[in-house]
Each structure stands twice: as structure tokens, then as C-alpha cells.
Amino acid sequence: MPLNLQNYLLGVTAVSFRDFVSATLAGITPGTVLYTFIFGALGKAAANGGVSAGTLKWALFGTGLLATVVVVCLVTRKAMAKLKEAGLDDRNP
């Protein structure tokens, strides 16, 4: 069952907050551990590998850097738009 649907359904039932949180953690933890292990192993292989691994290492580094720049730009634009919408634009004191 998709997590969002599960959250909505459990929100209208008598499931206690403690039971909801413990079940959510039990359901999310295995996937999180698996993905962390897989991507950590890939990163380690890229960092410690041979000649072709150097290219992979820099490709992963560049992709991560590019993604960071894109996210920062998008969040900054969104924040500036919300501030302007709220009348808190600092360009017009």
C-alpha cells in the first residue's frame, strides 16, 4: 500500500500515534538501510576503483554538484516568490 494512502487511512482511524510511528519506522527502515548500503557500496567502489572508476567518481561528483546547484536555485526562486507575495521583498524597503 502506498505510504501516502496509508497515512490518510490511518489518520481517520483509532490507531494511536505511538503505534503509527512504530509501524512506519518498521516499514521504512529496511528499504532505507538497503538503499544506503547499495549507494554507499557504489560510492566506495567509485572512490577505490581502477582507471574507469576515476571517471565514474567524477561523474557522480559532478552530478551531485549539479543537482545541488539546481535545488538551491529552485528553492531560492520559490522563497523569493513567497516573500514577494507576502510583501516582504527586501528590494523595496
CORVENQUI-V557437 format. One record per residue. N is the residue number from 1. PHI is phi as a letter, one per 30 degrees, with the letter a starting at -180 (none if undefined). PSI is psi in whole degrees, 0 to 359 (none if undefined). NEAR is the number of other ideal C-beta (glycine too) atoms within 12 Angstrom. Layout:
n={N	N}
phi={PHI	PHI}
psi={PSI	PSI}
near={NEAR	NEAR}
//
This chain:
n={1	2	3	4	5	6	7	8	9	10	11	12	13	14	15	16	17	18	19	20	21	22	23	24	25	26	27	28	29	30	31	32	33	34	35	36	37	38	39	40	41	42	43	44	45	46	47	48	49	50	51	52	53	54	55	56	57	58	59	60	61	62	63	64	65	66	67	68	69	70	71	72	73	74	75	76	77	78	79	80	81	82	83	84	85	86	87	88	89	90	91	92	93}
phi={none	e	d	d	d	d	d	d	d	d	d	c	c	c	d	d	d	d	d	d	d	d	d	d	d	d	d	d	e	e	d	d	d	d	d	d	d	d	d	d	d	d	d	d	d	d	d	c	d	d	d	d	d	d	d	d	e	d	d	d	d	d	d	d	d	d	d	d	d	d	d	d	d	d	d	d	d	d	d	d	d	d	d	d	d	d	i	c	d	d	d	b	d}
psi={132	143	319	316	319	317	315	315	318	338	336	9	180	22	130	157	318	315	322	312	316	321	322	315	319	327	328	326	313	316	320	316	317	311	320	317	313	310	330	318	320	318	320	318	321	323	328	3	191	212	312	335	331	319	317	319	313	327	317	318	314	319	317	318	316	317	321	315	317	315	318	317	315	317	320	315	315	317	317	320	317	320	318	319	326	358	20	27	121	354	343	82	none}
near={11	9	15	11	11	18	19	12	15	21	13	11	13	10	17	11	13	10	14	21	16	14	19	20	15	14	18	18	15	12	15	16	14	13	14	15	14	14	16	15	15	19	21	16	18	24	17	13	18	12	8	12	18	16	14	21	22	16	17	22	17	15	16	17	14	14	14	14	14	14	14	14	14	14	14	14	14	14	17	17	14	14	16	15	11	11	11	14	14	11	9	8	6}
//
